Amino acid sequence: MKTIKVHDLTLNDQVAKIAVPITGGTTAEIKEQASQINSMAPDLVEWRIDFLVELQSANLAFDLKIIRDQLPMTPIIATIRTSHEGGHFDQDDQTYLQLIQTLVSLPIDLIDIEVDRPRSIVTTAISAAHSTGIEVIGSYHQFQNTPDDHTLLAKFNQMQQLGCDIAKVAVMPNDATDTLRLMQISNQANQTLSIPIISMAMGKTGMLTRISTMLTGSIISFASTDQHHQSAPGQLSFAQLRTIMQIIN
Ligand SMILES: O=C1C[C@@](O)(C(=O)O)C[C@@H](O)[C@@H]1O
């Protein structure tokens, strides 16, 4: 069994843990969502920094403290999703790197780093995270389609070669075959890589991949607080996913 420990939480490829994104655009919204998530008690939270409406002037340390106050024991993943990969951040590579460097100096547990940026940016970001003891989730999002099998497998491998601690691939399926391919390649990547993986096919056609983690080996499945706060298409709500996971596991 492949495992990775983040503080008291053990992630493994047998039973996926559930992460709930915080998508608040303002400090007040973050506080409200964090308090709502506190009552749900998910395994992890993901703070989607790119949802902040005034990211330039945001006080990240202050906002993070608000999350920590509500969720003192819950591991926090920090994510800056760029517009190219389906998020809202559309600034340059240097600004991306500076933000990552700021985030890894704060009390987060894991950081999402998009590997399709220039290599020097990616490797500097990974080193910065590791120098402060933060685990890196290498991340690749394709919102238009599902690349061919070879490309998908190469993405997983690239993340391992870069020194990421977890390799994550998210795609948009155009049909059932794409979803099944993503599952098959995820399973293969999980068998062949030494690091754990996370994968999902987004949208309705891919929804099953959020549940079939014991087949794919994906160690985390993302679920929204409710249908109005999805951080990607096709997410189930936390209550729905937890119920299904409890039944099938
Ligand atoms: O990478 C992921 C997965 C995700 O895109 C999803 O499809 O659930 C949601 C994002 O918030 C997260 O960063």
The ligand as an ORCA input file, in Angstrom:
! r2SCAN-3c Opt
* xyz 0 1
  O      -6.845     19.922     -8.539
  C      -7.924     20.017     -8.015
  C      -8.995     19.115     -8.359
  C     -10.193     19.866     -8.866
  O      -9.884     20.451    -10.110
  C     -11.353     18.886     -9.104
  O     -11.630     18.585    -10.244
  O     -11.953     18.458     -8.116
  C     -10.585     20.923     -7.865
  C      -9.453     21.869     -7.552
  O      -9.868     22.778     -6.559
  C      -8.231     21.121     -7.102
  O      -7.153     21.993     -7.020
*
